[in-house]
Amino acid sequence: MRFLAFLLFLTNVAFAQDFYAIKDKSIKGDEFKMESLKGKTVLVVNIASQCGYTPQLEGLESLYKKYQAKNFVLLGVPTNDFGGQTPEDDKGMLEFCQKNYNVTFPVLTKKTILGKEKRELYKFLTSGQYKGEVSWNFEKFLVNKEGKVVGRFGSSTKPDDSKLTKAIESSL
């Protein structure tokens, strides 16, 4: 029994170590491969449309535009896991983001990021050094150019927070 548990642990660890092997879907329904982000610094943020932190979308877009030319990508990940604060379907969420916050950064399809059904991206992000479930909308994970998670920032960390921007700049 212990050996089986150990093998399962090793399988999960091996999977969790390869950010670039993860595949997902964009909010428009196209396949989105993390391998397309090789050599880039990536900030992954679980976003919502009806959260008290939703105005951060404006700052996130500014952050994306500020560093985009330096191989920085901001990846929005809508989820309805926290208080039902993203009731829209993918089309509605995309329209909301573009109409209200002029979002141009890539956004994935809406899907859970918690528990047994969490998307593969969040299995990766919430393992290893930054292990633990996401606690609310707008939590931020910083992935460096080598595909390693190098920072985790809570929901209340604003996009222009100096700790976040310094971490991004040191990863560029």
N, CA, C and O of each residue as an XYZ file, in Angstrom:
688
protein
N       0.819     -1.194      0.000
C       0.000      0.000      0.000
C       0.871      1.269      0.000
O       0.621      2.211     -0.752
N       1.892      1.267      0.859
C       2.781      2.433      0.912
C       3.507      2.626     -0.414
O       3.686      3.753     -0.876
N       3.921      1.526     -1.017
C       4.619      1.603     -2.292
C       3.720      2.208     -3.364
O       4.169      3.038     -4.155
N       2.461      1.799     -3.396
C       1.504      2.348     -4.356
C       1.311      3.845     -4.140
O       1.271      4.615     -5.100
N       1.191      4.255     -2.882
C       1.052      5.675     -2.560
C       2.298      6.445     -3.001
O       2.201      7.565     -3.504
N       3.476      5.830     -2.807
C       4.724      6.465     -3.206
C       4.787      6.638     -4.727
O       5.198      7.688     -5.220
N       4.374      5.592     -5.471
C       4.352      5.692     -6.931
C       3.393      6.775     -7.404
O       3.702      7.516     -8.338
N       2.243      6.869     -6.771
C       1.279      7.908     -7.104
C       1.877      9.286     -6.832
O       1.709     10.210     -7.628
N       2.573      9.420     -5.710
C       3.239     10.678     -5.366
C       4.260     11.048     -6.439
O       4.298     12.191     -6.894
N       5.087     10.083     -6.844
C       6.103     10.349     -7.866
C       5.468     10.743     -9.188
O       5.977     11.630     -9.874
N       4.372     10.107     -9.556
C       3.669     10.446    -10.792
C       3.183     11.882    -10.748
O       3.340     12.620    -11.720
N       2.595     12.285     -9.633
C       2.097     13.654     -9.495
C       3.239     14.658     -9.506
O       3.116     15.729    -10.100
N       4.342     14.326     -8.858
C       5.490     15.230     -8.829
C       6.055     15.385    -10.237
O       6.365     16.497    -10.664
N       6.190     14.278    -10.955
C       6.733     14.347    -12.308
C       5.845     15.198    -13.198
O       6.339     16.012    -13.978
N       4.542     15.014    -13.086
C       3.626     15.822    -13.892
C       3.738     17.290    -13.526
O       3.795     18.158    -14.397
N       3.769     17.560    -12.233
C       3.738     18.936    -11.758
C       4.986     19.721    -12.156
O       4.986     20.950    -12.088
N       6.034     19.038    -12.564
C       7.273     19.735    -12.869
C       7.354     20.244    -14.301
O       8.320     20.929    -14.634
N       6.395     19.946    -15.158
C       6.500     20.366    -16.551
C       5.360     21.291    -16.967
O       4.337     20.848    -17.489
N       5.557     22.559    -16.729
C       4.589     23.588    -17.083
C       4.274     23.555    -18.580
O       3.125     23.724    -18.988
N       5.308     23.337    -19.386
C       5.148     23.431    -20.832
C       4.417     22.243    -21.462
O       4.090     22.284    -22.648
N       4.163     21.204    -20.701
C       3.402     20.056    -21.212
C       1.897     20.261    -21.073
O       1.110     19.497    -21.632
N       1.502     21.276    -20.341
C       0.076     21.511    -20.072
C      -0.616     22.087    -21.297
O      -0.106     22.988    -21.962
N      -1.794     21.539    -21.575
C      -2.647     22.048    -22.650
C      -3.981     22.452    -22.045
O      -4.461     21.820    -21.104
N      -4.567     23.490    -22.578
C      -5.841     23.993    -22.085
C      -6.622     24.527    -23.266
O      -6.294     24.235    -24.416
N      -7.660     25.313    -22.987
C      -8.437     25.944    -24.061
C      -8.557     27.427    -23.792
O      -8.737     27.864    -22.655
N      -8.453     28.190    -24.869
C      -8.668     29.627    -24.741
C     -10.156     29.867    -24.564
O     -10.975     28.987    -24.829
N     -10.494     31.058    -24.117
C     -11.895     31.410    -23.909
C     -12.679     31.401    -25.227
O     -13.909     31.348    -25.225
N     -11.962     31.452    -26.337
C     -12.600     31.391    -27.658
C     -12.747     29.956    -28.158
O     -13.294     29.721    -29.236
N     -12.251     28.990    -27.364
C     -12.408     27.580    -27.705
C     -11.235     26.945    -28.421
O     -11.268     25.752    -28.722
N     -10.198     27.719    -28.700
C      -9.009     27.191    -29.364
C      -8.103     26.496    -28.349
O      -8.118     26.830    -27.165
N      -7.320     25.533    -28.819
C      -6.362     24.887    -27.938
C      -5.302     25.917    -27.521
O      -4.847     26.721    -28.336
N      -4.925     25.877    -26.261
C      -3.890     26.772    -25.749
C      -2.821     25.907    -25.106
O      -3.075     25.238    -24.104
N      -1.631     25.921    -25.678
C      -0.521     25.115    -25.171
C       0.441     26.009    -24.401
O       0.879     27.048    -24.894
N       0.758     25.588    -23.190
C       1.711     26.359    -22.391
C       3.083     26.384    -23.054
O       3.878     27.285    -22.791
N       3.368     25.410    -23.907
C       4.655     25.423    -24.601
C       4.819     26.678    -25.460
O       5.941     27.058    -25.795
N       3.703     27.323    -25.818
C       3.780     28.580    -26.580
C       4.331     29.713    -25.726
O       4.632     30.791    -26.238
N       4.465     29.472    -24.422
C       4.961     30.494    -23.504
C       6.428     30.297    -23.126
O       6.952     31.008    -22.269
N       7.093     29.328    -23.769
C       8.510     29.076    -23.455
C       9.322     30.353    -23.630
O       9.160     31.092    -24.601
N      10.195     30.585    -22.666
C      11.057     31.760    -22.727
C      10.391     33.043    -22.279
O      10.975     34.121    -22.391
N       9.167     32.934    -21.769
C       8.437     34.119    -21.314
C       8.164     34.037    -19.812
O       8.055     32.952    -19.240
N       8.058     35.187    -19.203
C       7.602     35.278    -17.826
C       6.086     35.363    -17.879
O       5.531     36.144    -18.652
N       5.410     34.556    -17.052
C       3.960     34.455    -17.117
C       3.353     34.727    -15.745
O       3.780     34.158    -14.740
N       2.361     35.597    -15.715
C       1.588     35.820    -14.500
C       0.204     35.221    -14.740
O      -0.535     35.678    -15.611
N      -0.141     34.194    -13.960
C      -1.430     33.519    -14.080
C      -2.336     34.046    -12.979
O      -1.972     34.028    -11.803
N      -3.527     34.520    -13.366
C      -4.453     35.114    -12.400
C      -5.841     34.530    -12.614
O      -6.375     34.571    -13.723
N      -6.427     33.986    -11.547
C      -7.821     33.528    -11.660
C      -8.719     34.752    -11.522
O      -8.696     35.454    -10.511
N      -9.503     34.986    -12.557
C     -10.302     36.207    -12.639
C     -11.791     35.925    -12.479
O     -12.246     34.794    -12.653
N     -12.540     36.969    -12.146
C     -13.991     36.877    -11.964
C     -14.616     38.202    -12.384
O     -13.953     39.239    -12.395
N     -15.895     38.154    -12.727
C     -16.573     39.350    -13.209
C     -17.334     40.112    -12.128
O     -17.589     41.306    -12.283
N     -17.699     39.444    -11.036
C     -18.532     40.090    -10.025
C     -17.915     40.016     -8.637
O     -18.614     39.802     -7.646
N     -16.642     40.191     -8.574
C     -15.884     40.124     -7.321
C     -15.463     41.541     -6.926
O     -15.335     42.418     -7.780
N     -15.256     41.750     -5.660
C     -14.755     43.040     -5.209
C     -13.385     43.364     -5.797
O     -12.999     44.531     -5.868
N     -12.651     42.337     -6.218
C     -11.331     42.535     -6.819
C     -11.383     42.688     -8.346
O     -10.348     42.905     -8.976
N     -12.561     42.578     -8.940
C     -12.689     42.657    -10.399
C     -12.054     43.913    -10.995
O     -11.492     43.832    -12.087
N     -12.114     45.073    -10.330
C     -11.433     46.252    -10.906
C      -9.933     46.054    -11.128
O      -9.310     46.843    -11.839
N      -9.343     45.012    -10.531
C      -7.931     44.717    -10.797
C      -7.693     44.401    -12.275
O      -6.562     44.494    -12.751
N      -8.748     44.029    -13.003
C      -8.582     43.748    -14.429
C      -7.958     44.937    -15.161
O      -7.164     44.750    -16.083
N      -8.308     46.136    -14.762
C      -7.727     47.331    -15.382
C      -6.220     47.388    -15.147
O      -5.449     47.624    -16.077
N      -5.810     47.173    -13.909
C      -4.388     47.177    -13.581
C      -3.642     46.009    -14.196
O      -2.482     46.143    -14.584
N      -4.304     44.861    -14.288
C      -3.671     43.702    -14.924
C      -3.412     43.969    -16.401
O      -2.359     43.606    -16.925
N      -4.364     44.600    -17.069
C      -4.171     44.964    -18.471
C      -3.009     45.955    -18.611
O      -2.206     45.840    -19.538
N      -2.918     46.909    -17.710
C      -1.804     47.870    -17.736
C      -0.464     47.165    -17.527
O       0.522     47.477    -18.194
N      -0.442     46.224    -16.605
C       0.765     45.446    -16.331
C       1.180     44.650    -17.575
O       2.356     44.605    -17.936
N       0.206     44.037    -18.209
C       0.461     43.274    -19.429
C       1.055     44.170    -20.511
O       2.053     43.809    -21.134
N       0.464     45.309    -20.733
C       0.956     46.222    -21.768
C       2.345     46.775    -21.435
O       3.173     46.979    -22.322
N       2.584     47.010    -20.148
C       3.866     47.571    -19.714
C       5.030     46.621    -20.010
O       6.095     47.060    -20.444
N       4.827     45.315    -19.775
C       5.921     44.359    -19.887
C       5.825     43.425    -21.098
O       6.723     42.611    -21.313
N       4.784     43.526    -21.868
C       4.557     42.616    -22.987
C       5.751     42.562    -23.943
O       6.123     41.478    -24.391
N       6.341     43.670    -24.254
C       7.472     43.720    -25.182
C       8.731     43.067    -24.601
O       9.697     42.829    -25.326
N       8.719     42.780    -23.309
C       9.867     42.138    -22.647
C       9.597     40.652    -22.404
O      10.129     40.069    -21.459
N       8.773     40.043    -23.255
C       8.428     38.623    -23.142
C       7.669     38.294    -21.866
O       7.964     37.311    -21.188
N       6.695     39.124    -21.553
C       5.812     38.910    -20.411
C       4.408     38.619    -20.929
O       3.917     39.285    -21.840
N       3.770     37.613    -20.332
C       2.397     37.281    -20.672
C       1.581     37.222    -19.397
O       2.008     36.643    -18.398
N       0.428     37.812    -19.437
C      -0.526     37.689    -18.349
C      -1.609     36.738    -18.848
O      -2.138     36.920    -19.944
N      -1.936     35.740    -18.060
C      -2.911     34.735    -18.463
C      -4.081     34.768    -17.487
O      -3.927     34.429    -16.314
N      -5.246     35.177    -17.973
C      -6.454     35.229    -17.159
C      -7.161     33.881    -17.173
O      -7.305     33.245    -18.218
N      -7.603     33.456    -15.979
C      -8.254     32.151    -15.844
C      -9.566     32.337    -15.096
O      -9.575     32.361    -13.865
N     -10.678     32.469    -15.820
C     -11.966     32.651    -15.146
C     -12.425     31.374    -14.442
O     -12.254     30.265    -14.948
N     -13.006     31.562    -13.272
C     -13.566     30.452    -12.517
C     -14.777     30.947    -11.740
O     -14.857     32.118    -11.367
N     -15.689     30.065    -11.509
C     -16.891     30.389    -10.733
C     -16.822     29.730     -9.358
O     -17.847     29.551     -8.700
N     -15.610     29.369     -8.925
C     -15.410     28.604     -7.693
C     -15.654     29.393     -6.411
O     -15.902     28.796     -5.363
N     -15.588     30.688     -6.472
C     -15.632     31.487     -5.250
C     -16.872     32.366     -5.227
O     -16.891     33.445     -5.821
N     -17.892     31.906     -4.549
C     -19.108     32.693     -4.381
C     -19.925     32.871     -5.649
O     -20.766     33.767     -5.708
N     -19.707     32.053     -6.658
C     -20.466     32.180     -7.902
C     -20.281     33.528     -8.565
O     -21.216     34.064     -9.160
N     -19.068     34.088     -8.467
C     -18.821     35.451     -8.925
C     -18.426     35.568    -10.398
O     -17.998     36.628    -10.855
N     -18.573     34.467    -11.131
C     -18.377     34.490    -12.585
C     -19.497     33.653    -13.209
O     -19.258     32.543    -13.683
N     -20.713     34.190    -13.206
C     -21.843     33.395    -13.700
C     -21.917     33.295    -15.229
O     -22.633     32.440    -15.750
N     -21.201     34.142    -15.947
C     -21.258     34.165    -17.410
C     -20.656     32.898    -18.009
O     -19.825     32.229    -17.394
N     -21.099     32.588    -19.229
C     -20.418     31.564    -20.016
C     -19.167     32.219    -20.605
O     -18.913     33.402    -20.379
N     -18.395     31.445    -21.358
C     -17.148     31.977    -21.915
C     -17.362     33.215    -22.770
O     -16.630     34.197    -22.641
N     -18.349     33.176    -23.632
C     -18.616     34.319    -24.506
C     -18.957     35.560    -23.669
O     -18.451     36.650    -23.935
N     -19.805     35.389    -22.671
C     -20.186     36.505    -21.811
C     -19.016     37.052    -21.012
O     -18.901     38.262    -20.819
N     -18.146     36.159    -20.546
C     -16.976     36.597    -19.778
C     -16.007     37.365    -20.660
O     -15.470     38.392    -20.246
N     -15.781     36.877    -21.867
C     -14.891     37.579    -22.792
C     -15.433     38.965    -23.113
O     -14.689     39.946    -23.101
N     -16.734     39.045    -23.400
C     -17.360     40.342    -23.679
C     -17.234     41.277    -22.477
O     -16.938     42.460    -22.641
N     -17.456     40.752    -21.272
C     -17.339     41.559    -20.064
C     -15.929     42.142    -19.935
O     -15.760     43.340    -19.707
N     -14.925     41.282    -20.083
C     -13.537     41.725    -19.937
C     -13.147     42.773    -20.973
O     -12.489     43.762    -20.651
N     -13.553     42.549    -22.206
C     -13.182     43.479    -23.275
C     -13.955     44.791    -23.182
O     -13.380     45.867    -23.340
N     -15.241     44.700    -22.930
C     -16.080     45.903    -22.887
C     -15.766     46.797    -21.688
O     -15.695     48.018    -21.829
N     -15.578     46.204    -20.522
C     -15.409     46.974    -19.297
C     -13.963     47.311    -18.945
O     -13.700     48.306    -18.271
N     -13.012     46.466    -19.411
C     -11.617     46.674    -19.011
C     -10.634     46.616    -20.183
O      -9.422     46.619    -19.968
N     -11.135     46.563    -21.408
C     -10.288     46.540    -22.603
C      -9.193     45.470    -22.527
O      -8.064     45.697    -22.961
N      -9.530     44.330    -21.984
C      -8.564     43.250    -21.809
C      -8.098     42.727    -23.164
O      -8.907     42.393    -24.030
N      -6.781     42.662    -23.329
C      -6.181     42.093    -24.533
C      -5.300     40.886    -24.207
O      -4.879     40.168    -25.113
N      -5.019     40.656    -22.924
C      -4.190     39.510    -22.561
C      -4.978     38.210    -22.773
O      -6.209     38.223    -22.761
N      -4.269     37.090    -22.967
C      -4.949     35.814    -23.197
C      -5.802     35.397    -21.993
O      -5.411     35.573    -20.839
N      -6.962     34.848    -22.298
C      -7.872     34.359    -21.263
C      -8.260     32.930    -21.629
O      -8.577     32.636    -22.782
N      -8.231     32.055    -20.640
C      -8.623     30.665    -20.855
C     -10.119     30.494    -20.637
O     -10.789     31.393    -20.129
N     -10.629     29.346    -21.021
C     -12.028     29.010    -20.815
C     -12.318     28.903    -19.311
O     -11.424     28.590    -18.525
N     -13.545     29.158    -18.924
C     -13.939     29.094    -17.519
C     -13.992     27.629    -17.078
O     -14.593     26.786    -17.744
N     -13.355     27.348    -15.951
C     -13.303     25.987    -15.429
C     -12.873     26.052    -13.976
O     -12.293     27.045    -13.537
N     -13.154     25.000    -13.234
C     -12.787     24.979    -11.818
C     -11.267     24.927    -11.616
O     -10.534     24.360    -12.427
N     -10.824     25.526    -10.526
C      -9.407     25.497    -10.169
C      -9.206     24.878     -8.793
O      -8.112     24.946     -8.232
N     -10.253     24.277     -8.250
C     -10.207     23.689     -6.917
C     -10.528     22.199     -6.936
O     -11.192     21.704     -7.847
N     -10.051     21.502     -5.927
C     -10.450     20.126     -5.680
C     -10.022     19.125     -6.743
O      -9.097     19.361     -7.520
N     -10.723     18.007     -6.749
C     -10.379     16.887     -7.631
C     -10.558     17.221     -9.105
O      -9.889     16.630     -9.953
N     -11.439     18.150     -9.424
C     -11.727     18.486    -10.822
C     -10.934     19.693    -11.332
O     -11.204     20.193    -12.424
N      -9.963     20.161    -10.552
C      -9.229     21.370    -10.964
C      -8.492     21.144    -12.268
O      -8.045     20.039    -12.577
N      -8.380     22.213    -13.014
C      -7.683     22.156    -14.311
C      -6.199     21.857    -14.081
O      -5.638     22.159    -13.028
N      -5.589     21.255    -15.100
C      -4.190     20.827    -14.999
C      -3.251     21.983    -14.653
O      -2.299     21.806    -13.893
N      -3.514     23.141    -15.200
C      -2.671     24.299    -14.904
C      -2.604     24.557    -13.406
O      -1.532     24.840    -12.869
N      -3.733     24.462    -12.735
C      -3.747     24.735    -11.298
C      -3.230     23.567    -10.471
O      -2.810     23.766     -9.331
N      -3.250     22.360    -11.012
C      -2.572     21.245    -10.345
C      -1.082     21.565    -10.283
O      -0.423     21.335     -9.269
N      -0.569     22.098    -11.382
C       0.844     22.478    -11.439
C       1.137     23.647    -10.495
O       2.068     23.580     -9.692
N       0.349     24.709    -10.592
C       0.626     25.925     -9.822
C       0.550     25.715     -8.318
O       1.310     26.324     -7.565
N      -0.360     24.857     -7.876
C      -0.600     24.692     -6.434
C       0.130     23.490     -5.845
O      -0.245     22.992     -4.784
N       1.165     23.025     -6.529
C       2.016     21.962     -5.992
C       3.406     22.542     -5.779
O       3.649     23.709     -6.083
N       4.294     21.750     -5.270
C       5.670     22.210     -5.087
C       5.798     23.274     -4.020
O       5.109     23.224     -3.001
N       6.663     24.224     -4.243
C       6.980     25.263     -3.263
C       5.760     26.085     -2.859
O       5.672     26.534     -1.715
N       4.828     26.287     -3.769
C       3.661     27.124     -3.502
C       2.396     26.274     -3.363
O       1.325     26.628     -3.855
N       2.557     25.164     -2.690
C       1.489     24.179     -2.522
C       0.318     24.759     -1.728
O       0.498     25.559     -0.810
N      -0.874     24.334     -2.108
C      -2.081     24.726     -1.385
C      -3.131     25.294     -2.310
O      -2.821     25.956     -3.300
N      -4.374     25.025     -1.971
C      -5.489     25.498     -2.787
C      -5.527     27.022     -2.857
O      -5.091     27.711     -1.935
N      -6.045     27.523     -3.944
C      -6.286     28.950     -4.111
C      -7.417     29.321     -3.150
O      -8.367     28.556     -2.988
N      -7.319     30.477     -2.520
C      -8.311     30.842     -1.503
C      -9.385     31.806     -1.991
O     -10.441     31.911     -1.367
N      -9.141     32.512     -3.094
C     -10.149     33.452     -3.593
C      -9.780     33.903     -4.996
O      -8.716     33.560     -5.511
N     -10.661     34.667     -5.604
C     -10.419     35.228     -6.931
C      -9.213     36.169     -6.921
O      -8.889     36.773     -5.899
N      -8.572     36.277     -8.048
C      -7.460     37.202     -8.297
C      -6.184     36.865     -7.533
O      -5.374     37.746     -7.245
N      -6.010     35.582     -7.205
C      -4.723     35.129     -6.684
C      -3.779     35.021     -7.879
O      -4.197     34.647     -8.974
N      -2.519     35.346     -7.667
C      -1.568     35.468     -8.770
C      -0.384     34.520     -8.582
O       0.171     34.405     -7.489
N      -0.008     33.844     -9.674
C       1.158     32.959     -9.678
C       2.118     33.458    -10.745
O       1.721     33.695    -11.886
N       3.381     33.617    -10.370
C       4.401     34.063    -11.309
C       5.250     32.870    -11.740
O       5.832     32.177    -10.906
N       5.313     32.641    -13.042
C       6.084     31.536    -13.625
C       7.225     32.156    -14.422
O       7.005     33.029    -15.262
N       8.456     31.695    -14.150
C       9.609     32.287    -14.841
C       9.809     31.690    -16.236
O       9.039     30.836    -16.675
N      10.846     32.151    -16.917
C      11.124     31.751    -18.300
C      11.439     30.267    -18.441
O      11.367     29.716    -19.540
N      11.789     29.620    -17.332
C      12.092     28.190    -17.343
C      10.882     27.342    -16.982
O      10.982     26.118    -16.893
N       9.726     27.992    -16.772
C       8.512     27.247    -16.449
C       8.381     26.863    -14.989
O       7.642     25.934    -14.662
N       9.074     27.548    -14.115
C       9.012     27.278    -12.670
C       8.223     28.386    -11.975
O       8.364     29.563    -12.305
N       7.393     27.996    -11.012
C       6.656     28.981    -10.226
C       7.637     29.641     -9.271
O       8.300     28.967     -8.483
N       7.725     30.974     -9.349
C       8.686     31.713     -8.532
C       8.022     32.716     -7.597
O       8.702     33.440     -6.870
N       6.689     32.758     -7.618
C       5.990     33.673     -6.723
C       4.501     33.391     -6.693
O       3.908     32.947     -7.676
N       3.915     33.663     -5.536
C       2.470     33.528     -5.360
C       2.017     34.731     -4.560
O       2.582     35.041     -3.511
N       0.998     35.405     -5.057
C       0.529     36.643     -4.454
C      -0.971     36.559     -4.222
O      -1.716     36.108     -5.093
N      -1.408     36.989     -3.060
C      -2.814     36.922     -2.693
C      -3.698     37.871     -3.482
O      -3.224     38.735     -4.219
N      -4.975     37.685     -3.308
C      -5.990     38.473     -4.012
C      -5.849     39.967     -3.775
O      -6.079     40.766     -4.683
N      -5.478     40.341     -2.577
C      -5.395     41.768     -2.248
C      -4.149     42.436     -2.822
O      -4.026     43.660     -2.761
N      -3.224     41.657     -3.376
C      -2.042     42.239     -4.016
C      -2.475     42.868     -5.331
O      -2.894     42.178     -6.261
N      -2.369     44.175     -5.392
C      -2.782     44.901     -6.596
C      -1.733     44.737     -7.688
O      -0.556     44.523     -7.398
N      -2.157     44.837     -8.933
C      -1.217     44.677    -10.050
C      -0.021     45.632    -10.017
O       1.038     45.303    -10.552
N      -0.168     46.800     -9.404
C       0.946     47.746     -9.343
C       1.719     47.673     -8.027
O       2.561     48.529     -7.757
N       1.441     46.663     -7.210
C       2.151     46.479     -5.939
C       3.646     46.291     -6.222
O       4.018     45.543     -7.126
N       4.483     46.959     -5.464
C       5.927     46.932     -5.722
C       6.516     45.526     -5.580
O       7.437     45.178     -6.319
N       6.014     44.715     -4.658
C       6.541     43.342     -4.513
C       6.260     42.531     -5.769
O       7.110     41.765     -6.222
N       5.078     42.698     -6.328
C       4.715     41.977     -7.547
C       5.527     42.478     -8.731
O       6.095     41.676     -9.473
N       5.591     43.783     -8.919
C       6.323     44.311    -10.072
C       7.826     44.016     -9.978
O       8.470     43.779    -11.000
N       8.384     44.028     -8.778
C       9.811     43.672     -8.618
C      10.035     42.206     -8.966
O      11.030     41.864     -9.605
N       9.122     41.344     -8.553
C       9.246     39.914     -8.873
C       9.154     39.707    -10.384
O       9.908     38.914    -10.949
N       8.247     40.406    -11.032
C       8.120     40.297    -12.493
C       9.401     40.779    -13.149
O       9.961     40.091    -14.004
N       9.868     41.953    -12.756
C      11.066     42.531    -13.379
C      12.292     41.646    -13.198
O      13.130     41.555    -14.095
N      12.402     40.990    -12.037
C      13.560     40.125    -11.827
C      13.450     38.821    -12.625
O      14.444     38.118    -12.806
N      12.259     38.505    -13.095
C      12.071     37.291    -13.907
C      12.136     37.552    -15.411
O      12.203     36.612    -16.204
N      12.117     38.819    -15.800
C      12.126     39.142    -17.240
C      13.474     38.842    -17.874
O      13.654     39.054    -19.073
